[in-house]
Amino acid sequence: MDKKKFHFDERDIVQNGLLAAFYVVFTYLLTPISFGAIQFRFSEILVLMCFFDKKKIFGLTLGCAIANLVSPLGLMDVGFGTLATFLACLGIIFSKYLIVAISYPVVFNGLIVGFELYLLGDPFWLSSLTVAAGELAVLIVGYIIFMILKRKKKFFEIIKATQNTEFKF
């Protein structure tokens, strides 16, 4: 692997720190709807930043882990929920279409958080479906936001985009 691909400069570190902080703050501010079988975790919109820069996976994974420390599901959510976000970000990194990229968080959160809820006594498929539906609703909003932002070339400079700057949908 080319070392330059994962070279972090000060700006990368600051952006990852800010992403982690934003993820935590958005989750905490919306705690009543950010956890459980029916959830609308709006901080998950931020995972789409990985579509433009794979280095953002670090801040987003860290932010999810910190946010899940206050989960009503307990420390299990730190492990399972963070794993779901990490795997979703990995899928997003390799996507060439934003519309496909939104499917990774829907599938991984649906199945992994659904399994977590199953371990706590909820029905697996129903929990998976409701978590996935909430994730899809949030990411459709995120998709619309990023389709609007892509019209602003300055956006790609600000976020230090390294990939997918010419995406169509």
PyRosetta script that sets phi, psi and omega in degrees:
from pyrosetta import init, pose_from_sequence

init()
pose = pose_from_sequence("MDKKKFHFDERDIVQNGLLAAFYVVFTYLLTPISFGAIQFRFSEILVLMCFFDKKKIFGLTLGCAIANLVSPLGLMDVGFGTLATFLACLGIIFSKYLIVAISYPVVFNGLIVGFELYLLGDPFWLSSLTVAAGELAVLIVGYIIFMILKRKKKFFEIIKATQNTEFKF")
pose.set_psi(1, 136.7)
pose.set_omega(1, 179.0)
pose.set_phi(2, -69.4)
pose.set_psi(2, 124.3)
pose.set_omega(2, -177.4)
pose.set_phi(3, -60.2)
pose.set_psi(3, -32.7)
pose.set_omega(3, -177.5)
pose.set_phi(4, -63.9)
pose.set_psi(4, -26.4)
pose.set_omega(4, -178.8)
pose.set_phi(5, -61.9)
pose.set_psi(5, -31.5)
pose.set_omega(5, 179.8)
pose.set_phi(6, -118.3)
pose.set_psi(6, 29.5)
pose.set_omega(6, 174.6)
pose.set_phi(7, -75.3)
pose.set_psi(7, 125.8)
pose.set_omega(7, 178.8)
pose.set_phi(8, -105.4)
pose.set_psi(8, 125.1)
pose.set_omega(8, 172.3)
pose.set_phi(9, -103.4)
pose.set_psi(9, -177.4)
pose.set_omega(9, -177.0)
pose.set_phi(10, -59.4)
pose.set_psi(10, -38.1)
pose.set_omega(10, -178.9)
pose.set_phi(11, -65.2)
pose.set_psi(11, -39.3)
pose.set_omega(11, 177.1)
pose.set_phi(12, -62.1)
pose.set_psi(12, -43.5)
pose.set_omega(12, -178.9)
pose.set_phi(13, -64.2)
pose.set_psi(13, -44.5)
pose.set_omega(13, 179.3)
pose.set_phi(14, -63.8)
pose.set_psi(14, -44.7)
pose.set_omega(14, -179.4)
pose.set_phi(15, -63.8)
pose.set_psi(15, -40.0)
pose.set_omega(15, 177.1)
pose.set_phi(16, -65.8)
pose.set_psi(16, -39.3)
pose.set_omega(16, 176.7)
pose.set_phi(17, -63.0)
pose.set_psi(17, -42.6)
pose.set_omega(17, 178.2)
pose.set_phi(18, -65.7)
pose.set_psi(18, -41.2)
pose.set_omega(18, 177.8)
pose.set_phi(19, -61.3)
pose.set_psi(19, -44.3)
pose.set_omega(19, 178.1)
pose.set_phi(20, -60.3)
pose.set_psi(20, -45.2)
pose.set_omega(20, -179.7)
pose.set_phi(21, -64.2)
pose.set_psi(21, -45.0)
pose.set_omega(21, 178.4)
pose.set_phi(22, -61.2)
pose.set_psi(22, -43.0)
pose.set_omega(22, 179.6)
pose.set_phi(23, -58.4)
pose.set_psi(23, -47.1)
pose.set_omega(23, -179.4)
pose.set_phi(24, -63.7)
pose.set_psi(24, -48.6)
pose.set_omega(24, -177.3)
pose.set_phi(25, -62.6)
pose.set_psi(25, -46.6)
pose.set_omega(25, 179.9)
pose.set_phi(26, -62.2)
pose.set_psi(26, -38.6)
pose.set_omega(26, 179.1)
pose.set_phi(27, -67.6)
pose.set_psi(27, -45.8)
pose.set_omega(27, -179.4)
pose.set_phi(28, -64.2)
pose.set_psi(28, -43.8)
pose.set_omega(28, -179.1)
pose.set_phi(29, -61.8)
pose.set_psi(29, -31.3)
pose.set_omega(29, -178.0)
pose.set_phi(30, -111.5)
pose.set_psi(30, 32.4)
pose.set_omega(30, -176.8)
pose.set_phi(31, -48.4)
pose.set_psi(31, -44.0)
pose.set_omega(31, -177.0)
pose.set_phi(32, -58.9)
pose.set_psi(32, -26.5)
pose.set_omega(32, -179.7)
pose.set_phi(33, -112.7)
pose.set_psi(33, 5.5)
pose.set_omega(33, -176.3)
pose.set_phi(34, -93.6)
pose.set_psi(34, -10.1)
pose.set_omega(34, -174.7)
pose.set_phi(35, -133.0)
pose.set_psi(35, 158.6)
pose.set_omega(35, 173.5)
pose.set_phi(36, 101.8)
pose.set_psi(36, -173.9)
pose.set_omega(36, -176.5)
pose.set_phi(37, -70.1)
pose.set_psi(37, -32.2)
pose.set_omega(37, 175.5)
pose.set_phi(38, -114.6)
pose.set_psi(38, 105.4)
pose.set_omega(38, -175.3)
pose.set_phi(39, -136.8)
pose.set_psi(39, 146.8)
pose.set_omega(39, 174.4)
pose.set_phi(40, -128.5)
pose.set_psi(40, 82.6)
pose.set_omega(40, -176.5)
pose.set_phi(41, -87.8)
pose.set_psi(41, 93.4)
pose.set_omega(41, -176.5)
pose.set_phi(42, -64.4)
pose.set_psi(42, -21.1)
pose.set_omega(42, 176.4)
pose.set_phi(43, -63.9)
pose.set_psi(43, -19.9)
pose.set_omega(43, 178.8)
pose.set_phi(44, -66.7)
pose.set_psi(44, -17.7)
pose.set_omega(44, 174.6)
pose.set_phi(45, -57.5)
pose.set_psi(45, -33.1)
pose.set_omega(45, -177.8)
pose.set_phi(46, -63.6)
pose.set_psi(46, -23.4)
pose.set_omega(46, -179.7)
pose.set_phi(47, -62.3)
pose.set_psi(47, -21.4)
pose.set_omega(47, 178.3)
pose.set_phi(48, -68.3)
pose.set_psi(48, -12.4)
pose.set_omega(48, 174.8)
pose.set_phi(49, -62.4)
pose.set_psi(49, -27.5)
pose.set_omega(49, 177.4)
pose.set_phi(50, -63.6)
pose.set_psi(50, -23.0)
pose.set_omega(50, 177.6)
pose.set_phi(51, -61.4)
pose.set_psi(51, -29.8)
pose.set_omega(51, -176.4)
pose.set_phi(52, -102.1)
pose.set_psi(52, -20.9)
pose.set_omega(52, -179.3)
pose.set_phi(53, -157.1)
pose.set_psi(53, 110.9)
pose.set_omega(53, -176.3)
pose.set_phi(54, -63.1)
pose.set_psi(54, -21.9)
pose.set_omega(54, 179.9)
pose.set_phi(55, -68.1)
pose.set_psi(55, -16.5)
pose.set_omega(55, -179.6)
pose.set_phi(56, -69.2)
pose.set_psi(56, -12.3)
pose.set_omega(56, -179.9)
pose.set_phi(57, -59.1)
pose.set_psi(57, -32.1)
pose.set_omega(57, -176.8)
pose.set_phi(58, -68.8)
pose.set_psi(58, -48.7)
pose.set_omega(58, 179.4)
pose.set_phi(59, -65.8)
pose.set_psi(59, -38.4)
pose.set_omega(59, -178.5)
pose.set_phi(60, -70.2)
pose.set_psi(60, -39.7)
pose.set_omega(60, 177.6)
pose.set_phi(61, -66.2)
pose.set_psi(61, -43.5)
pose.set_omega(61, 177.9)
pose.set_phi(62, -62.5)
pose.set_psi(62, -44.9)
pose.set_omega(62, 179.2)
pose.set_phi(63, -59.8)
pose.set_psi(63, -41.8)
pose.set_omega(63, 178.6)
pose.set_phi(64, -64.2)
pose.set_psi(64, -44.1)
pose.set_omega(64, -179.7)
pose.set_phi(65, -60.8)
pose.set_psi(65, -44.4)
pose.set_omega(65, -180.0)
pose.set_phi(66, -66.6)
pose.set_psi(66, -43.9)
pose.set_omega(66, -179.8)
pose.set_phi(67, -61.3)
pose.set_psi(67, -37.5)
pose.set_omega(67, -177.5)
pose.set_phi(68, -74.4)
pose.set_psi(68, -6.9)
pose.set_omega(68, 175.8)
pose.set_phi(69, -63.1)
pose.set_psi(69, -25.3)
pose.set_omega(69, 179.1)
pose.set_phi(70, -102.0)
pose.set_psi(70, 11.4)
pose.set_omega(70, -178.7)
pose.set_phi(71, -61.8)
pose.set_psi(71, 137.8)
pose.set_omega(71, 174.5)
pose.set_phi(72, -65.5)
pose.set_psi(72, -13.4)
pose.set_omega(72, 178.9)
pose.set_phi(73, -83.5)
pose.set_psi(73, -4.1)
pose.set_omega(73, 176.8)
pose.set_phi(74, 84.4)
pose.set_psi(74, -169.2)
pose.set_omega(74, -176.7)
pose.set_phi(75, -63.4)
pose.set_psi(75, -20.8)
pose.set_omega(75, 177.1)
pose.set_phi(76, -58.0)
pose.set_psi(76, -33.8)
pose.set_omega(76, -179.5)
pose.set_phi(77, -69.5)
pose.set_psi(77, -29.0)
pose.set_omega(77, 176.3)
pose.set_phi(78, -61.2)
pose.set_psi(78, -44.2)
pose.set_omega(78, 179.8)
pose.set_phi(79, -73.5)
pose.set_psi(79, -57.7)
pose.set_omega(79, -175.6)
pose.set_phi(80, -67.9)
pose.set_psi(80, -47.9)
pose.set_omega(80, -178.4)
pose.set_phi(81, -63.7)
pose.set_psi(81, -40.4)
pose.set_omega(81, 178.9)
pose.set_phi(82, -68.0)
pose.set_psi(82, -39.0)
pose.set_omega(82, 176.3)
pose.set_phi(83, -60.2)
pose.set_psi(83, -43.7)
pose.set_omega(83, 179.6)
pose.set_phi(84, -60.6)
pose.set_psi(84, -44.4)
pose.set_omega(84, 179.5)
pose.set_phi(85, -66.6)
pose.set_psi(85, -42.2)
pose.set_omega(85, 178.6)
pose.set_phi(86, -60.2)
pose.set_psi(86, -47.7)
pose.set_omega(86, 179.9)
pose.set_phi(87, -65.3)
pose.set_psi(87, -37.8)
pose.set_omega(87, 176.9)
pose.set_phi(88, -62.0)
pose.set_psi(88, -44.4)
pose.set_omega(88, 178.8)
pose.set_phi(89, -62.8)
pose.set_psi(89, -38.4)
pose.set_omega(89, 176.8)
pose.set_phi(90, -60.1)
pose.set_psi(90, -45.9)
pose.set_omega(90, 177.6)
pose.set_phi(91, -60.8)
pose.set_psi(91, -43.4)
pose.set_omega(91, -179.3)
pose.set_phi(92, -61.4)
pose.set_psi(92, -41.3)
pose.set_omega(92, -178.9)
pose.set_phi(93, -54.9)
pose.set_psi(93, -37.8)
pose.set_omega(93, -175.5)
pose.set_phi(94, -93.8)
pose.set_psi(94, 2.7)
pose.set_omega(94, 178.8)
pose.set_phi(95, -78.8)
pose.set_psi(95, 146.6)
pose.set_omega(95, 175.2)
pose.set_phi(96, -106.9)
pose.set_psi(96, -11.1)
pose.set_omega(96, -179.4)
pose.set_phi(97, -127.2)
pose.set_psi(97, 129.7)
pose.set_omega(97, -178.5)
pose.set_phi(98, -61.9)
pose.set_psi(98, -35.9)
pose.set_omega(98, -179.7)
pose.set_phi(99, -63.6)
pose.set_psi(99, -33.3)
pose.set_omega(99, 176.1)
pose.set_phi(100, -75.5)
pose.set_psi(100, -38.5)
pose.set_omega(100, -177.7)
pose.set_phi(101, -57.5)
pose.set_psi(101, -34.9)
pose.set_omega(101, -178.4)
pose.set_phi(102, -69.4)
pose.set_psi(102, -16.8)
pose.set_omega(102, -179.3)
pose.set_phi(103, -72.2)
pose.set_psi(103, -29.3)
pose.set_omega(103, -177.1)
pose.set_phi(104, -63.8)
pose.set_psi(104, -48.9)
pose.set_omega(104, 176.8)
pose.set_phi(105, -63.4)
pose.set_psi(105, -34.9)
pose.set_omega(105, 179.6)
pose.set_phi(106, -62.7)
pose.set_psi(106, -49.1)
pose.set_omega(106, -177.1)
pose.set_phi(107, -69.7)
pose.set_psi(107, -51.0)
pose.set_omega(107, -176.0)
pose.set_phi(108, -65.8)
pose.set_psi(108, -43.8)
pose.set_omega(108, 178.4)
pose.set_phi(109, -67.6)
pose.set_psi(109, -41.6)
pose.set_omega(109, 178.5)
pose.set_phi(110, -56.8)
pose.set_psi(110, -51.1)
pose.set_omega(110, -176.2)
pose.set_phi(111, -74.5)
pose.set_psi(111, -45.7)
pose.set_omega(111, -175.1)
pose.set_phi(112, -73.6)
pose.set_psi(112, -47.2)
pose.set_omega(112, 178.4)
pose.set_phi(113, -69.9)
pose.set_psi(113, -34.6)
pose.set_omega(113, 174.3)
pose.set_phi(114, -59.7)
pose.set_psi(114, -40.5)
pose.set_omega(114, 176.9)
pose.set_phi(115, -66.5)
pose.set_psi(115, -40.6)
pose.set_omega(115, 177.8)
pose.set_phi(116, -59.6)
pose.set_psi(116, -45.8)
pose.set_omega(116, 178.7)
pose.set_phi(117, -65.8)
pose.set_psi(117, -33.9)
pose.set_omega(117, 176.2)
pose.set_phi(118, -61.8)
pose.set_psi(118, -42.4)
pose.set_omega(118, 177.7)
pose.set_phi(119, -61.8)
pose.set_psi(119, -24.8)
pose.set_omega(119, 179.4)
pose.set_phi(120, -93.6)
pose.set_psi(120, 4.0)
pose.set_omega(120, 173.6)
pose.set_phi(121, 110.6)
pose.set_psi(121, -4.2)
pose.set_omega(121, 178.9)
pose.set_phi(122, -84.5)
pose.set_psi(122, 156.6)
pose.set_omega(122, 177.7)
pose.set_phi(123, -68.4)
pose.set_psi(123, 132.3)
pose.set_omega(123, -173.4)
pose.set_phi(124, -59.5)
pose.set_psi(124, -57.4)
pose.set_omega(124, -172.7)
pose.set_phi(125, -66.7)
pose.set_psi(125, -38.2)
pose.set_omega(125, 177.8)
pose.set_phi(126, -65.5)
pose.set_psi(126, -44.0)
pose.set_omega(126, 178.7)
pose.set_phi(127, -63.2)
pose.set_psi(127, -44.1)
pose.set_omega(127, 179.1)
pose.set_phi(128, -60.3)
pose.set_psi(128, -42.9)
pose.set_omega(128, -179.0)
pose.set_phi(129, -65.6)
pose.set_psi(129, -44.1)
pose.set_omega(129, -177.5)
pose.set_phi(130, -70.8)
pose.set_psi(130, -38.4)
pose.set_omega(130, 176.6)
pose.set_phi(131, -64.9)
pose.set_psi(131, -44.7)
pose.set_omega(131, 179.8)
pose.set_phi(132, -62.9)
pose.set_psi(132, -39.4)
pose.set_omega(132, 180.0)
pose.set_phi(133, -64.8)
pose.set_psi(133, -42.9)
pose.set_omega(133, 177.5)
pose.set_phi(134, -63.7)
pose.set_psi(134, -41.9)
pose.set_omega(134, 178.6)
pose.set_phi(135, -63.1)
pose.set_psi(135, -42.7)
pose.set_omega(135, 179.1)
pose.set_phi(136, -62.3)
pose.set_psi(136, -44.0)
pose.set_omega(136, 179.3)
pose.set_phi(137, -59.0)
pose.set_psi(137, -45.4)
pose.set_omega(137, -179.4)
pose.set_phi(138, -65.7)
pose.set_psi(138, -42.1)
pose.set_omega(138, -176.3)
pose.set_phi(139, -75.6)
pose.set_psi(139, -22.2)
pose.set_omega(139, 171.2)
pose.set_phi(140, -65.6)
pose.set_psi(140, -41.2)
pose.set_omega(140, 174.3)
pose.set_phi(141, -60.8)
pose.set_psi(141, -45.0)
pose.set_omega(141, 178.2)
pose.set_phi(142, -60.8)
pose.set_psi(142, -42.1)
pose.set_omega(142, 178.2)
pose.set_phi(143, -57.8)
pose.set_psi(143, -46.5)
pose.set_omega(143, 179.8)
pose.set_phi(144, -62.7)
pose.set_psi(144, -43.4)
pose.set_omega(144, 179.1)
pose.set_phi(145, -59.7)
pose.set_psi(145, -46.9)
pose.set_omega(145, -177.9)
pose.set_phi(146, -71.1)
pose.set_psi(146, -29.0)
pose.set_omega(146, 175.2)
pose.set_phi(147, -67.3)
pose.set_psi(147, -33.7)
pose.set_omega(147, 176.3)
pose.set_phi(148, -73.0)
pose.set_psi(148, -44.9)
pose.set_omega(148, -177.9)
pose.set_phi(149, -64.8)
pose.set_psi(149, -30.1)
pose.set_omega(149, -177.5)
pose.set_phi(150, -64.5)
pose.set_psi(150, -19.6)
pose.set_omega(150, 178.1)
pose.set_phi(151, -71.5)
pose.set_psi(151, -18.1)
pose.set_omega(151, -179.5)
pose.set_phi(152, -99.4)
pose.set_psi(152, 104.3)
pose.set_omega(152, -177.8)
pose.set_phi(153, -60.2)
pose.set_psi(153, -30.3)
pose.set_omega(153, 178.6)
pose.set_phi(154, -61.6)
pose.set_psi(154, -29.6)
pose.set_omega(154, 178.4)
pose.set_phi(155, -54.8)
pose.set_psi(155, -45.4)
pose.set_omega(155, -178.4)
pose.set_phi(156, -66.9)
pose.set_psi(156, -32.2)
pose.set_omega(156, 176.4)
pose.set_phi(157, -70.5)
pose.set_psi(157, -43.7)
pose.set_omega(157, -177.4)
pose.set_phi(158, -62.3)
pose.set_psi(158, -43.2)
pose.set_omega(158, -177.8)
pose.set_phi(159, -86.4)
pose.set_psi(159, -1.2)
pose.set_omega(159, 178.8)
pose.set_phi(160, 60.2)
pose.set_psi(160, 49.4)
pose.set_omega(160, -178.7)
pose.set_phi(161, -63.6)
pose.set_psi(161, 136.3)
pose.set_omega(161, 179.1)
pose.set_phi(162, -119.1)
pose.set_psi(162, -2.2)
pose.set_omega(162, -179.7)
pose.set_phi(163, -156.3)
pose.set_psi(163, 160.9)
pose.set_omega(163, 174.8)
pose.set_phi(164, 55.9)
pose.set_psi(164, 34.8)
pose.set_omega(164, -180.0)
pose.set_phi(165, -79.4)
pose.set_psi(165, -14.1)
pose.set_omega(165, 180.0)
pose.set_phi(166, -113.4)
pose.set_psi(166, 29.8)
pose.set_omega(166, -176.9)
pose.set_phi(167, -68.8)
pose.set_psi(167, 151.5)
pose.set_omega(167, -178.8)
pose.set_phi(168, -98.7)
pose.set_psi(168, -40.6)
pose.set_omega(168, 179.6)
pose.set_phi(169, -153.8)
pose.dump_pdb("model.pdb")
